[in-house]
Amino acid sequence: MNWAAVLTLAAGTYLLRVVGIVLRDRLRVPERLERYLDLGATALLVALIATAALTQDGGFAGWARPAGVLVGAVAAWRRVPFVLVVVLAAATTAGLRALGVP
């Protein structure tokens, strides 16, 4: 990816955030649509996590990475501090890989 693409994506992201702030008080969205948008954002986040956790180079990533993601998710759900969530997830993945789990 070249710098022009990175800067274009950054500008687009910034503009989307600014538009959201500017239009928040001017545009009323029905509550039902707002709920669907929340569900859609959640679905996209789950899909991103699943794709990143389960695949590598077009194939299955092995069992160590999903186990680390699961430990991190449980730790986040239990409201563990973020730094500790990252350390627990990384330590789980690294520990399993050190034991020979792919």
C-alpha angles and dihedrals in degrees: 000000000000129000094256091059092046093050092046091052091046092051091047092050091049092049092050090053092048092048089053092053094044096046098041094093096034101050123057116203119197114253092240092055090046089055091050091050090052091050091048092052090049092049091051091050092050090048091051092049092047093048094048094044100044107034137060125170091351096307142078112301096214130251101285097070097048089047090054091048090049092051090048092049093050091047091050090047089053088053096245112168112275096244090054091048090056093045093049093049093047093045091050093051093044092046093051092047090049088055090054099258108143 
